[in-house]
Amino acid sequence: MRNALRVAAVDVLAPLAAIAALVYVGAALSWPLWWVSVCSVAALLIVQGMIVDFVLYRRDGVTIGTDDDGPVLRLAVVGLAAVALVAAVAVGYTQWTAPDRAMRVDITEVVGIASSVAEASATFTPQDPNASINRAADLMTSERAQAYRAEFESVAKELTSRNVSGQASTISAGVEAIGPEAASVAVVMRGTQNAPGKPQDVAVLALRVALTKASGKWLVVDVSPINAR
């Protein structure tokens, strides 16, 4: 019974576990060409070792697992199998959790950018009419920033002439859709507007902010009211 367990553990399960670990790493890495070569050679060597072990058993009636004179070799087999399994778990964890981690980072980034641009779009001070415009434009693509400045130039002049100021703060913001290179974020804000001789005007504003990822950086490509028809 003792020898049977040693044969099962050392001569059968350990090499099979090593082969399974090699295959698992290949699947986690999406089988790059270099790993196909490494896995093929390593698996072939393991299979050859199992064949030699079987031949020795037929000839001498002893295997690596049952050879009391070769504890170091038995320990090496088990150790290599354990190392292969640990490496497989580490590679799988890194490769298959990396996309989730990257998405969480992207979600946090696009929500922050969208909130900043939305708030800047509804914020205005007559003393520095271009401050919020520049702040929003800095987070946009060059094409969108140019169009954005043109759109708000006349509005800024009108508000400055009337001495109107506005301030916005985000109530909530959430990702509607996100992919590797594009995202859409909905932002709900509370906006206040102050004009001389008039009561403060408070309104809830909802904007949809579209973003694109270029050279590893998220930039805004469009800002539009959600309730637009």
DOLO-357247 format. One record per residue: residue in one letter; y, x, z of N, C-alpha, C in turn. Coordinates in nm, 2 decimals, decimal comma. Layout:
BEGIN
{'a'; {Y; X; Z}; {Y; X; Z}; {Y; X; Z}} ...
END
This chain:
BEGIN
{'m'; {-0,12; 0,08; 0,00}; {0,00; 0,00; 0,00}; {0,13; 0,09; 0,00}} {'r'; {0,12; 0,19; 0,08}; {0,24; 0,28; 0,09}; {0,26; 0,35; -0,05}} {'n'; {0,16; 0,40; -0,11}; {0,17; 0,46; -0,24}; {0,22; 0,36; -0,35}} {'a'; {0,17; 0,24; -0,34}; {0,21; 0,14; -0,44}; {0,36; 0,11; -0,43}} {'l'; {0,42; 0,11; -0,30}; {0,56; 0,08; -0,29}; {0,64; 0,20; -0,34}} {'r'; {0,59; 0,32; -0,32}; {0,66; 0,44; -0,36}; {0,66; 0,45; -0,52}} {'v'; {0,55; 0,41; -0,58}; {0,54; 0,41; -0,72}; {0,64; 0,30; -0,78}} {'a'; {0,64; 0,18; -0,72}; {0,73; 0,08; -0,76}; {0,88; 0,12; -0,75}} {'a'; {0,91; 0,18; -0,64}; {1,05; 0,22; -0,61}; {1,10; 0,34; -0,69}} {'v'; {1,02; 0,45; -0,69}; {1,06; 0,57; -0,75}; {1,03; 0,58; -0,90}} {'d'; {0,90; 0,54; -0,93}; {0,86; 0,57; -1,07}; {0,89; 0,45; -1,16}} {'v'; {0,92; 0,34; -1,11}; {0,95; 0,22; -1,20}; {1,09; 0,17; -1,18}} {'l'; {1,13; 0,13; -1,06}; {1,26; 0,07; -1,04}; {1,38; 0,16; -1,05}} {'a'; {1,36; 0,28; -1,00}; {1,47; 0,38; -1,01}; {1,51; 0,41; -1,16}} {'p'; {1,42; 0,45; -1,25}; {1,45; 0,48; -1,38}; {1,50; 0,35; -1,46}} {'l'; {1,44; 0,24; -1,43}; {1,49; 0,11; -1,49}; {1,63; 0,08; -1,45}} {'a'; {1,66; 0,10; -1,32}; {1,79; 0,08; -1,27}; {1,89; 0,17; -1,33}} {'a'; {1,86; 0,29; -1,36}; {1,95; 0,39; -1,42}; {1,98; 0,34; -1,57}} {'i'; {1,87; 0,30; -1,64}; {1,89; 0,25; -1,77}; {1,98; 0,13; -1,77}} {'a'; {1,96; 0,03; -1,68}; {2,04; -0,09; -1,67}; {2,18; -0,05; -1,64}} {'a'; {2,21; 0,05; -1,56}; {2,34; 0,09; -1,53}; {2,41; 0,15; -1,65}} {'l'; {2,34; 0,23; -1,73}; {2,40; 0,28; -1,85}; {2,44; 0,17; -1,95}} {'v'; {2,35; 0,07; -1,96}; {2,38; -0,05; -2,05}; {2,50; -0,13; -2,00}} {'y'; {2,50; -0,14; -1,86}; {2,61; -0,22; -1,80}; {2,75; -0,15; -1,83}} {'v'; {2,75; -0,02; -1,81}; {2,87; 0,06; -1,84}; {2,91; 0,04; -1,99}} {'g'; {2,82; 0,05; -2,08}; {2,85; 0,03; -2,22}; {2,91; -0,11; -2,25}} {'a'; {2,85; -0,21; -2,18}; {2,91; -0,35; -2,20}; {3,05; -0,36; -2,14}} {'a'; {3,07; -0,29; -2,03}; {3,20; -0,30; -1,97}; {3,31; -0,23; -2,05}} {'l'; {3,27; -0,12; -2,12}; {3,36; -0,04; -2,20}; {3,36; -0,09; -2,35}} {'s'; {3,29; -0,20; -2,38}; {3,28; -0,26; -2,51}; {3,22; -0,16; -2,61}} {'w'; {3,13; -0,09; -2,56}; {3,05; 0,00; -2,64}; {3,13; 0,09; -2,74}} {'p'; {3,21; 0,18; -2,68}; {3,27; 0,28; -2,77}; {3,16; 0,37; -2,83}} {'l'; {3,19; 0,44; -2,94}; {3,10; 0,52; -3,01}; {3,04; 0,63; -2,93}} {'w'; {3,13; 0,69; -2,85}; {3,08; 0,81; -2,77}; {2,99; 0,76; -2,66}} {'w'; {3,01; 0,64; -2,61}; {2,91; 0,60; -2,51}; {2,78; 0,55; -2,57}} {'v'; {2,78; 0,50; -2,69}; {2,66; 0,47; -2,76}; {2,57; 0,59; -2,76}} {'s'; {2,63; 0,71; -2,80}; {2,56; 0,83; -2,81}; {2,51; 0,88; -2,67}} {'v'; {2,60; 0,87; -2,57}; {2,56; 0,92; -2,44}; {2,45; 0,83; -2,38}} {'c'; {2,46; 0,70; -2,40}; {2,36; 0,60; -2,35}; {2,23; 0,62; -2,42}} {'s'; {2,23; 0,64; -2,55}; {2,11; 0,66; -2,62}; {2,03; 0,78; -2,58}} {'v'; {2,10; 0,89; -2,56}; {2,04; 1,02; -2,52}; {1,99; 1,01; -2,38}} {'a'; {2,07; 0,95; -2,29}; {2,03; 0,94; -2,15}; {1,91; 0,85; -2,13}} {'a'; {1,91; 0,74; -2,20}; {1,80; 0,64; -2,19}; {1,68; 0,70; -2,25}} {'l'; {1,69; 0,78; -2,36}; {1,57; 0,84; -2,42}; {1,51; 0,95; -2,32}} {'l'; {1,60; 1,02; -2,25}; {1,55; 1,12; -2,15}; {1,48; 1,05; -2,04}} {'i'; {1,53; 0,94; -1,99}; {1,47; 0,87; -1,88}; {1,33; 0,81; -1,92}} {'v'; {1,33; 0,76; -2,04}; {1,20; 0,70; -2,09}; {1,10; 0,82; -2,11}} {'q'; {1,14; 0,93; -2,16}; {1,05; 1,04; -2,17}; {1,00; 1,09; -2,03}} {'g'; {1,09; 1,09; -1,93}; {1,05; 1,12; -1,80}; {0,94; 1,03; -1,74}} {'m'; {0,96; 0,90; -1,77}; {0,86; 0,80; -1,73}; {0,73; 0,82; -1,80}} {'i'; {0,73; 0,86; -1,92}; {0,61; 0,89; -2,00}; {0,54; 1,01; -1,94}} {'v'; {0,61; 1,11; -1,91}; {0,55; 1,23; -1,85}; {0,50; 1,20; -1,71}} {'d'; {0,57; 1,12; -1,64}; {0,52; 1,08; -1,51}; {0,38; 1,00; -1,52}} {'f'; {0,37; 0,92; -1,62}; {0,25; 0,84; -1,64}; {0,14; 0,94; -1,69}} {'v'; {0,17; 1,04; -1,77}; {0,06; 1,13; -1,81}; {0,01; 1,21; -1,69}} {'l'; {0,11; 1,25; -1,61}; {0,07; 1,33; -1,49}; {-0,02; 1,24; -1,40}} {'y'; {0,01; 1,11; -1,39}; {-0,07; 1,02; -1,31}; {-0,21; 1,01; -1,36}} {'r'; {-0,23; 1,01; -1,50}; {-0,36; 1,00; -1,56}; {-0,43; 1,13; -1,54}} {'r'; {-0,36; 1,24; -1,54}; {-0,43; 1,37; -1,53}; {-0,46; 1,41; -1,39}} {'d'; {-0,36; 1,40; -1,30}; {-0,37; 1,45; -1,17}; {-0,38; 1,34; -1,06}} {'g'; {-0,36; 1,22; -1,10}; {-0,37; 1,11; -1,00}; {-0,25; 1,10; -0,91}} {'v'; {-0,14; 1,16; -0,94}; {-0,03; 1,16; -0,86}; {0,10; 1,15; -0,95}} {'t'; {0,20; 1,08; -0,89}; {0,33; 1,06; -0,96}; {0,44; 1,12; -0,88}} {'i'; {0,56; 1,12; -0,93}; {0,67; 1,17; -0,86}; {0,69; 1,10; -0,73}} {'g'; {0,67; 0,97; -0,73}; {0,68; 0,89; -0,61}; {0,58; 0,91; -0,51}} {'t'; {0,46; 0,95; -0,55}; {0,35; 0,97; -0,45}; {0,32; 1,12; -0,42}} {'d'; {0,39; 1,21; -0,49}; {0,37; 1,35; -0,47}; {0,43; 1,40; -0,34}} {'d'; {0,35; 1,42; -0,24}; {0,40; 1,47; -0,11}; {0,46; 1,61; -0,11}} {'d'; {0,42; 1,68; -0,22}; {0,46; 1,82; -0,23}; {0,60; 1,83; -0,30}} {'g'; {0,65; 1,72; -0,35}; {0,77; 1,72; -0,43}; {0,88; 1,63; -0,38}} {'p'; {0,91; 1,63; -0,25}; {1,01; 1,54; -0,19}; {1,15; 1,56; -0,25}} {'v'; {1,18; 1,68; -0,29}; {1,32; 1,71; -0,35}; {1,33; 1,64; -0,49}} {'l'; {1,23; 1,64; -0,57}; {1,23; 1,58; -0,70}; {1,24; 1,42; -0,68}} {'r'; {1,17; 1,37; -0,58}; {1,17; 1,23; -0,56}; {1,31; 1,19; -0,51}} {'l'; {1,37; 1,27; -0,43}; {1,51; 1,24; -0,38}; {1,61; 1,25; -0,49}} {'a'; {1,59; 1,35; -0,59}; {1,68; 1,36; -0,70}; {1,67; 1,24; -0,79}} {'v'; {1,55; 1,18; -0,81}; {1,54; 1,06; -0,90}; {1,61; 0,95; -0,84}} {'v'; {1,58; 0,92; -0,71}; {1,65; 0,81; -0,64}; {1,80; 0,83; -0,64}} {'g'; {1,84; 0,96; -0,61}; {1,99; 0,99; -0,60}; {2,06; 0,96; -0,74}} {'l'; {2,00; 1,01; -0,85}; {2,06; 0,99; -0,98}; {2,07; 0,84; -1,01}} {'a'; {1,96; 0,76; -0,98}; {1,97; 0,62; -1,00}; {2,08; 0,55; -0,92}} {'a'; {2,09; 0,60; -0,79}; {2,20; 0,54; -0,71}; {2,34; 0,57; -0,76}} {'v'; {2,36; 0,70; -0,81}; {2,48; 0,74; -0,87}; {2,52; 0,66; -0,99}} {'a'; {2,41; 0,63; -1,07}; {2,43; 0,56; -1,20}; {2,48; 0,41; -1,16}} {'l'; {2,41; 0,35; -1,06}; {2,45; 0,22; -1,02}; {2,59; 0,21; -0,96}} {'v'; {2,62; 0,31; -0,88}; {2,76; 0,31; -0,82}; {2,86; 0,32; -0,93}} {'a'; {2,84; 0,41; -1,03}; {2,93; 0,43; -1,14}; {2,94; 0,31; -1,22}} {'a'; {2,83; 0,24; -1,24}; {2,84; 0,12; -1,32}; {2,92; 0,01; -1,25}} {'v'; {2,90; 0,00; -1,12}; {2,98; -0,10; -1,05}; {3,13; -0,07; -1,05}} {'a'; {3,16; 0,06; -1,04}; {3,30; 0,11; -1,04}; {3,37; 0,08; -1,18}} {'v'; {3,29; 0,12; -1,28}; {3,35; 0,10; -1,42}; {3,36; -0,05; -1,45}} {'g'; {3,26; -0,13; -1,41}; {3,27; -0,28; -1,44}; {3,39; -0,34; -1,36}} {'y'; {3,41; -0,30; -1,24}; {3,52; -0,35; -1,16}; {3,65; -0,32; -1,22}} {'t'; {3,66; -0,19; -1,26}; {3,79; -0,15; -1,32}; {3,82; -0,22; -1,45}} {'q'; {3,72; -0,22; -1,54}; {3,74; -0,28; -1,67}; {3,75; -0,43; -1,67}} {'w'; {3,68; -0,50; -1,60}; {3,68; -0,64; -1,60}; {3,78; -0,71; -1,51}} {'t'; {3,83; -0,63; -1,42}; {3,94; -0,69; -1,34}; {4,08; -0,64; -1,38}} {'a'; {4,08; -0,54; -1,47}; {4,21; -0,49; -1,52}; {4,29; -0,60; -1,60}} {'p'; {4,23; -0,68; -1,69}; {4,30; -0,78; -1,75}; {4,36; -0,88; -1,66}} {'d'; {4,29; -0,92; -1,55}; {4,35; -1,01; -1,46}; {4,47; -0,95; -1,38}} {'r'; {4,45; -0,83; -1,35}; {4,56; -0,76; -1,28}; {4,68; -0,75; -1,37}} {'a'; {4,66; -0,72; -1,50}; {4,77; -0,70; -1,59}; {4,84; -0,84; -1,62}} {'m'; {4,76; -0,95; -1,62}; {4,82; -1,08; -1,64}; {4,90; -1,12; -1,52}} {'r'; {4,86; -1,09; -1,40}; {4,94; -1,12; -1,28}; {5,07; -1,05; -1,28}} {'v'; {5,06; -0,92; -1,32}; {5,19; -0,84; -1,33}; {5,28; -0,90; -1,44}} {'d'; {5,22; -0,94; -1,55}; {5,30; -1,00; -1,66}; {5,37; -1,13; -1,62}} {'i'; {5,29; -1,21; -1,55}; {5,34; -1,34; -1,50}; {5,46; -1,32; -1,41}} {'t'; {5,44; -1,23; -1,31}; {5,55; -1,20; -1,22}; {5,68; -1,15; -1,30}} {'e'; {5,65; -1,07; -1,40}; {5,77; -1,01; -1,47}; {5,84; -1,11; -1,55}} {'v'; {5,76; -1,20; -1,63}; {5,83; -1,29; -1,72}; {5,90; -1,40; -1,64}} {'v'; {5,84; -1,44; -1,53}; {5,91; -1,54; -1,44}; {6,04; -1,49; -1,39}} {'g'; {6,04; -1,36; -1,35}; {6,16; -1,30; -1,30}; {6,27; -1,29; -1,41}} {'i'; {6,23; -1,24; -1,52}; {6,32; -1,23; -1,64}; {6,38; -1,36; -1,68}} {'a'; {6,29; -1,46; -1,69}; {6,33; -1,60; -1,73}; {6,43; -1,66; -1,63}} {'s'; {6,40; -1,64; -1,50}; {6,49; -1,69; -1,40}; {6,63; -1,63; -1,41}} {'s'; {6,63; -1,50; -1,43}; {6,76; -1,42; -1,44}; {6,84; -1,47; -1,56}} {'v'; {6,77; -1,48; -1,67}; {6,85; -1,52; -1,79}; {6,89; -1,67; -1,78}} {'a'; {6,81; -1,75; -1,72}; {6,85; -1,89; -1,71}; {6,97; -1,91; -1,61}} {'e'; {6,96; -1,84; -1,50}; {7,08; -1,84; -1,41}; {7,20; -1,78; -1,47}} {'a'; {7,19; -1,67; -1,54}; {7,31; -1,61; -1,61}; {7,37; -1,71; -1,71}} {'s'; {7,28; -1,79; -1,78}; {7,33; -1,88; -1,88}; {7,41; -1,99; -1,82}} {'a'; {7,39; -2,02; -1,70}; {7,47; -2,13; -1,63}; {7,56; -2,08; -1,53}} {'t'; {7,59; -1,95; -1,53}; {7,69; -1,89; -1,44}; {7,81; -1,84; -1,51}} {'f'; {7,93; -1,87; -1,45}; {8,05; -1,82; -1,52}; {8,16; -1,81; -1,42}} {'t'; {8,24; -1,70; -1,44}; {8,36; -1,68; -1,35}; {8,47; -1,65; -1,45}} {'p'; {8,59; -1,72; -1,43}; {8,70; -1,69; -1,52}; {8,76; -1,55; -1,50}} {'q'; {8,74; -1,49; -1,38}; {8,79; -1,35; -1,36}; {8,71; -1,25; -1,45}} {'d'; {8,58; -1,27; -1,47}; {8,50; -1,18; -1,55}; {8,41; -1,26; -1,64}} {'p'; {8,47; -1,32; -1,75}; {8,39; -1,42; -1,83}; {8,27; -1,36; -1,90}} {'n'; {8,27; -1,23; -1,92}; {8,16; -1,17; -2,00}; {8,05; -1,12; -1,91}} {'a'; {8,06; -1,12; -1,78}; {7,97; -1,06; -1,69}; {7,83; -1,12; -1,70}} {'s'; {7,83; -1,26; -1,69}; {7,70; -1,33; -1,70}; {7,64; -1,32; -1,84}} {'i'; {7,72; -1,32; -1,94}; {7,68; -1,31; -2,08}; {7,61; -1,18; -2,10}} {'n'; {7,67; -1,07; -2,05}; {7,62; -0,94; -2,07}; {7,49; -0,92; -1,99}} {'r'; {7,48; -0,98; -1,87}; {7,36; -0,97; -1,79}; {7,24; -1,04; -1,86}} {'a'; {7,27; -1,16; -1,92}; {7,16; -1,22; -1,99}; {7,12; -1,15; -2,12}} {'a'; {7,22; -1,10; -2,19}; {7,20; -1,03; -2,32}; {7,12; -0,91; -2,30}} {'d'; {7,13; -0,84; -2,19}; {7,06; -0,72; -2,16}; {6,91; -0,74; -2,15}} {'l'; {6,87; -0,87; -2,12}; {6,73; -0,90; -2,11}; {6,67; -0,96; -2,24}} {'m'; {6,75; -0,96; -2,35}; {6,71; -1,02; -2,47}; {6,68; -0,92; -2,58}} {'t'; {6,61; -0,97; -2,68}; {6,60; -0,88; -2,80}; {6,73; -0,86; -2,86}} {'s'; {6,75; -0,76; -2,94}; {6,88; -0,73; -3,00}; {6,93; -0,85; -3,09}} {'e'; {6,84; -0,91; -3,17}; {6,88; -1,02; -3,25}; {6,92; -1,14; -3,17}} {'r'; {6,84; -1,17; -3,07}; {6,88; -1,29; -2,98}; {7,01; -1,26; -2,90}} {'a'; {7,02; -1,14; -2,86}; {7,14; -1,10; -2,78}; {7,27; -1,12; -2,86}} {'q'; {7,26; -1,08; -2,99}; {7,38; -1,09; -3,08}; {7,41; -1,24; -3,10}} {'a'; {7,31; -1,32; -3,12}; {7,33; -1,46; -3,14}; {7,38; -1,53; -3,02}} {'y'; {7,33; -1,49; -2,90}; {7,37; -1,54; -2,77}; {7,51; -1,52; -2,74}} {'r'; {7,56; -1,39; -2,77}; {7,70; -1,36; -2,75}; {7,79; -1,45; -2,84}} {'a'; {7,75; -1,46; -2,96}; {7,83; -1,54; -3,05}; {7,84; -1,69; -3,01}} {'e'; {7,72; -1,74; -2,96}; {7,72; -1,88; -2,92}; {7,81; -1,91; -2,80}} {'f'; {7,81; -1,81; -2,70}; {7,89; -1,84; -2,58}; {8,03; -1,78; -2,58}} {'e'; {8,07; -1,72; -2,68}; {8,21; -1,66; -2,69}; {8,31; -1,77; -2,68}} {'s'; {8,29; -1,88; -2,76}; {8,39; -1,99; -2,76}; {8,38; -2,06; -2,63}} {'v'; {8,26; -2,08; -2,58}; {8,25; -2,15; -2,45}; {8,32; -2,08; -2,34}} {'a'; {8,30; -1,95; -2,34}; {8,37; -1,86; -2,24}; {8,52; -1,88; -2,25}} {'k'; {8,57; -1,88; -2,37}; {8,72; -1,89; -2,38}; {8,77; -2,02; -2,33}} {'e'; {8,69; -2,13; -2,36}; {8,74; -2,26; -2,32}; {8,73; -2,27; -2,16}} {'l'; {8,62; -2,22; -2,10}; {8,61; -2,23; -1,96}; {8,72; -2,14; -1,89}} {'t'; {8,75; -2,03; -1,95}; {8,85; -1,94; -1,89}; {8,99; -2,01; -1,90}} {'s'; {9,02; -2,08; -2,00}; {9,15; -2,14; -2,02}; {9,16; -2,26; -1,92}} {'r'; {9,05; -2,32; -1,88}; {9,05; -2,43; -1,78}; {9,03; -2,38; -1,64}} {'n'; {9,01; -2,25; -1,62}; {8,98; -2,20; -1,49}; {8,86; -2,26; -1,42}} {'v'; {8,75; -2,28; -1,51}; {8,63; -2,34; -1,46}; {8,53; -2,23; -1,42}} {'s'; {8,47; -2,25; -1,31}; {8,36; -2,15; -1,27}; {8,23; -2,23; -1,25}} {'g'; {8,12; -2,16; -1,27}; {7,99; -2,22; -1,25}; {7,89; -2,12; -1,19}} {'q'; {7,80; -2,18; -1,11}; {7,70; -2,10; -1,05}; {7,56; -2,17; -1,05}} {'a'; {7,46; -2,10; -1,08}; {7,32; -2,16; -1,08}; {7,22; -2,08; -1,00}} {'s'; {7,13; -2,15; -0,94}; {7,02; -2,09; -0,86}; {6,89; -2,15; -0,90}} {'t'; {6,79; -2,08; -0,91}; {6,66; -2,13; -0,95}; {6,59; -2,21; -0,84}} {'i'; {6,55; -2,33; -0,87}; {6,47; -2,41; -0,78}; {6,32; -2,37; -0,79}} {'s'; {6,28; -2,37; -0,91}; {6,14; -2,33; -0,94}; {6,12; -2,28; -1,08}} {'a'; {6,02; -2,20; -1,10}; {6,00; -2,14; -1,23}; {5,85; -2,12; -1,25}} {'g'; {5,80; -2,15; -1,36}; {5,65; -2,14; -1,38}; {5,62; -2,11; -1,53}} {'v'; {5,51; -2,04; -1,55}; {5,47; -2,00; -1,68}; {5,40; -2,12; -1,75}} {'e'; {5,45; -2,16; -1,86}; {5,38; -2,27; -1,94}; {5,27; -2,21; -2,02}} {'a'; {5,29; -2,09; -2,08}; {5,18; -2,03; -2,16}; {5,21; -1,88; -2,16}} {'i'; {5,11; -1,80; -2,17}; {5,13; -1,65; -2,18}; {5,01; -1,59; -2,25}} {'g'; {5,04; -1,49; -2,33}; {4,94; -1,41; -2,40}; {4,98; -1,27; -2,40}} {'p'; {4,91; -1,18; -2,47}; {4,94; -1,04; -2,47}; {5,08; -1,01; -2,51}} {'e'; {5,14; -1,09; -2,61}; {5,26; -1,05; -2,67}; {5,37; -1,16; -2,66}} {'a'; {5,34; -1,28; -2,60}; {5,43; -1,39; -2,60}; {5,41; -1,47; -2,47}} {'a'; {5,52; -1,53; -2,43}; {5,51; -1,61; -2,31}; {5,62; -1,72; -2,32}} {'s'; {5,60; -1,83; -2,25}; {5,69; -1,94; -2,23}; {5,70; -1,97; -2,09}} {'v'; {5,83; -1,98; -2,04}; {5,85; -2,01; -1,89}; {5,95; -2,12; -1,88}} {'a'; {5,91; -2,22; -1,79}; {6,00; -2,33; -1,76}; {6,08; -2,30; -1,63}} {'v'; {6,21; -2,31; -1,64}; {6,29; -2,28; -1,52}; {6,37; -2,41; -1,48}} {'v'; {6,36; -2,45; -1,36}; {6,44; -2,56; -1,31}; {6,55; -2,50; -1,21}} {'m'; {6,67; -2,54; -1,24}; {6,78; -2,48; -1,16}; {6,87; -2,59; -1,10}} {'r'; {6,94; -2,55; -1,00}; {7,05; -2,63; -0,94}; {7,18; -2,56; -0,99}} {'g'; {7,26; -2,63; -1,07}; {7,39; -2,58; -1,12}; {7,51; -2,65; -1,05}} {'t'; {7,61; -2,57; -1,02}; {7,73; -2,63; -0,96}; {7,85; -2,58; -1,05}} {'q'; {7,94; -2,67; -1,07}; {8,06; -2,63; -1,15}; {8,19; -2,67; -1,08}} {'n'; {8,28; -2,58; -1,07}; {8,40; -2,61; -1,00}; {8,52; -2,60; -1,10}} {'a'; {8,61; -2,70; -1,09}; {8,73; -2,70; -1,17}; {8,85; -2,74; -1,08}} {'p'; {8,97; -2,68; -1,11}; {9,08; -2,71; -1,03}; {9,11; -2,86; -1,03}} {'g'; {9,13; -2,92; -0,91}; {9,17; -3,06; -0,90}; {9,06; -3,16; -0,92}} {'k'; {8,93; -3,11; -0,93}; {8,82; -3,20; -0,95}; {8,71; -3,17; -0,84}} {'p'; {8,63; -3,27; -0,80}; {8,52; -3,25; -0,71}; {8,41; -3,16; -0,77}} {'q'; {8,34; -3,09; -0,69}; {8,24; -3,01; -0,74}; {8,13; -3,09; -0,81}} {'d'; {8,09; -3,04; -0,93}; {7,99; -3,11; -1,00}; {7,85; -3,04; -0,99}} {'v'; {7,75; -3,11; -0,94}; {7,62; -3,06; -0,91}; {7,52; -3,13; -1,00}} {'a'; {7,44; -3,05; -1,07}; {7,34; -3,10; -1,16}; {7,21; -3,02; -1,16}} {'v'; {7,10; -3,08; -1,19}; {6,98; -3,01; -1,21}; {6,95; -2,98; -1,35}} {'l'; {6,93; -2,85; -1,38}; {6,91; -2,81; -1,52}; {6,77; -2,76; -1,54}} {'a'; {6,71; -2,79; -1,66}; {6,58; -2,74; -1,69}; {6,58; -2,67; -1,82}} {'l'; {6,54; -2,54; -1,82}; {6,54; -2,46; -1,94}; {6,40; -2,41; -1,97}} {'r'; {6,38; -2,39; -2,10}; {6,26; -2,32; -2,15}; {6,29; -2,19; -2,20}} {'v'; {6,24; -2,08; -2,15}; {6,27; -1,95; -2,19}; {6,14; -1,89; -2,26}} {'a'; {6,16; -1,85; -2,39}; {6,05; -1,79; -2,47}; {6,07; -1,64; -2,47}} {'l'; {5,96; -1,56; -2,45}; {5,97; -1,42; -2,44}; {5,87; -1,35; -2,53}} {'t'; {5,90; -1,23; -2,57}; {5,80; -1,15; -2,64}; {5,79; -1,01; -2,58}} {'k'; {5,68; -0,95; -2,60}; {5,65; -0,82; -2,55}; {5,66; -0,72; -2,66}} {'a'; {5,75; -0,63; -2,65}; {5,77; -0,52; -2,75}; {5,78; -0,39; -2,68}} {'s'; {5,69; -0,30; -2,72}; {5,68; -0,16; -2,67}; {5,66; -0,16; -2,52}} {'g'; {5,58; -0,26; -2,47}; {5,54; -0,27; -2,33}; {5,65; -0,34; -2,25}} {'k'; {5,75; -0,39; -2,31}; {5,86; -0,45; -2,23}; {5,89; -0,60; -2,27}} {'w'; {5,90; -0,69; -2,17}; {5,92; -0,83; -2,20}; {6,07; -0,85; -2,23}} {'l'; {6,10; -0,92; -2,34}; {6,24; -0,96; -2,37}; {6,25; -1,10; -2,41}} {'v'; {6,36; -1,16; -2,39}; {6,38; -1,30; -2,42}; {6,41; -1,32; -2,57}} {'v'; {6,35; -1,42; -2,63}; {6,38; -1,45; -2,77}; {6,45; -1,58; -2,79}} {'d'; {6,44; -1,67; -2,69}; {6,50; -1,80; -2,70}; {6,52; -1,87; -2,57}} {'v'; {6,63; -1,94; -2,55}; {6,65; -2,02; -2,44}; {6,70; -2,16; -2,48}} {'s'; {6,63; -2,26; -2,44}; {6,66; -2,40; -2,48}; {6,64; -2,50; -2,37}} {'p'; {6,72; -2,61; -2,37}; {6,70; -2,71; -2,27}; {6,56; -2,78; -2,30}} {'i'; {6,49; -2,81; -2,19}; {6,36; -2,87; -2,20}; {6,37; -3,01; -2,25}} {'n'; {6,48; -3,08; -2,21}; {6,49; -3,22; -2,24}; {6,56; -3,24; -2,38}} {'a'; {6,57; -3,13; -2,46}; {6,64; -3,15; -2,59}; {6,56; -3,24; -2,68}} {'r'; {6,62; -3,32; -2,76}; {6,56; -3,41; -2,86}; {6,60; -3,36; -3,00}} 
END
